[in-house]
Amino acid sequence: MDDLNKQHELYENARNRAKQKKRLYFHFVVFLVGSVFLIALNKIFNVGENIVSDWFVWAITLWFFFFVLHFINVFVTNRFMGKEWERAQTEKLVRKQELKIAELEKEIKSNYALKYEDLALNQEEISKKNLTE
């Protein structure tokens, strides 16, 4: 059953990764078509010419910046900080917490043992005093 879950998880990760790439490629095509459209609006139809000439350059530059961010998210960030990275970080944090818990349990046991020894010594002293009286 565990192998089936792992296979399903691998399949889901691959499917999600394919969707991310598909969205990026779609974004690129829309960017190209949109850039041509913006250039045509400005140069052929003179839209916004009286406000800023060649405004399409700024719009395309901003859009290209967002496309680069999308590209980085899909091919750089996701590769280094994907599911495997997340799993490794989770396991690392779990191990760290387990070590802390083990140290705390050890400290509690040693403190309890010391208190128990002190209590036993105090009871011995009390019983010795009672015997001598």
C-alpha positions in Angstrom: 0.0 0.0 0.0 2.9 2.3 0.8 4.4 1.8 -2.7 1.0 2.7 -4.2 0.9 5.9 -2.2 4.5 6.8 -3.3 3.6 6.1 -6.9 0.5 8.3 -6.7 2.5 11.1 -5.1 5.2 10.9 -7.8 2.4 11.0 -10.4 0.8 14.0 -8.8 4.1 15.8 -8.5 4.9 15.1 -12.2 1.4 16.3 -13.2 1.7 19.5 -11.2 5.2 20.1 -12.7 3.8 19.6 -16.2 1.0 22.1 -15.5 3.5 24.6 -14.2 5.5 24.3 -17.4 2.4 24.5 -19.6 1.3 27.7 -17.8 4.8 29.2 -18.4 4.7 28.3 -22.1 1.2 29.8 -22.4 2.4 32.9 -20.6 5.3 33.2 -23.1 2.9 32.9 -26.1 0.5 35.5 -24.6 3.5 37.7 -23.9 4.6 37.6 -27.5 1.1 38.2 -28.9 0.4 40.9 -26.4 3.7 42.7 -27.1 2.8 42.7 -30.8 -0.6 44.0 -30.0 0.8 46.8 -27.7 3.2 47.9 -30.4 0.4 47.9 -33.0 -1.8 50.0 -30.7 0.9 52.5 -30.2 2.4 52.7 -33.7 -0.5 52.0 -36.0 -3.5 53.2 -34.0 -1.6 56.0 -32.1 -3.2 55.0 -28.8 -1.7 57.0 -26.0 0.6 58.9 -28.3 -0.3 62.2 -26.9 0.5 61.1 -23.3 3.8 59.3 -23.7 5.4 58.3 -27.0 6.6 54.7 -27.2 4.7 53.8 -23.9 4.6 50.2 -25.2 8.3 49.8 -24.3 7.6 50.3 -20.6 4.5 48.0 -20.7 6.5 45.3 -22.5 9.5 45.7 -20.1 7.2 45.4 -17.1 5.4 42.4 -18.6 8.8 40.8 -19.4 9.9 41.3 -15.8 6.8 39.4 -14.6 7.5 36.6 -17.2 11.1 36.3 -15.9 9.8 36.0 -12.4 7.4 33.2 -13.6 10.3 31.5 -15.4 12.5 31.7 -12.2 9.6 30.3 -10.1 9.1 27.3 -12.5 12.7 26.4 -13.4 14.9 27.7 -10.6 13.0 28.1 -7.3 10.8 25.0 -7.8 13.8 22.8 -8.7 15.8 23.8 -5.6 12.9 24.2 -3.3 10.5 21.6 -4.7 8.9 18.6 -3.0 12.2 16.9 -2.3 13.7 20.0 -0.7 10.5 20.4 1.4 10.6 16.8 2.5 14.3 17.0 3.4 13.7 20.2 5.4 10.8 18.6 7.2 12.8 15.5 8.1 15.6 17.7 9.3 13.3 19.7 11.6 11.7 16.6 12.9 15.1 15.1 13.8 16.1 18.3 15.5 12.9 18.3 17.5 13.3 14.7 18.5 16.9 15.4 19.7 15.5 18.3 21.8 12.8 16.2 23.3 15.3 13.4 24.1 17.6 16.0 25.8 14.7 17.4 27.8 13.6 13.9 28.8 17.2 13.1 29.9 17.4 16.3 31.9 14.0 15.6 33.6 15.1 12.1 34.5 18.4 13.3 35.9 16.6 16.1 37.9 14.0 13.6 39.1 16.8 11.1 40.2 18.6 13.9 42.1 15.4 15.0 43.8 14.6 11.3 44.7 18.1 10.9 46.1 17.8 14.1 48.2 14.4 12.9 49.4 15.8 9.5 50.3 18.7 11.1 52.2 16.4 13.4 54.1 14.1 10.5 55.1 17.2 8.5 56.2 18.3 11.5 58.4 14.8 11.8 59.8 14.7 8.1 60.6 18.2 8.3 62.2 17.1 11.2 64.4 14.0 9.3 65.4 16.1 6.3 66.4 18.5 8.3 68.4 15.8 10.1 70.3 
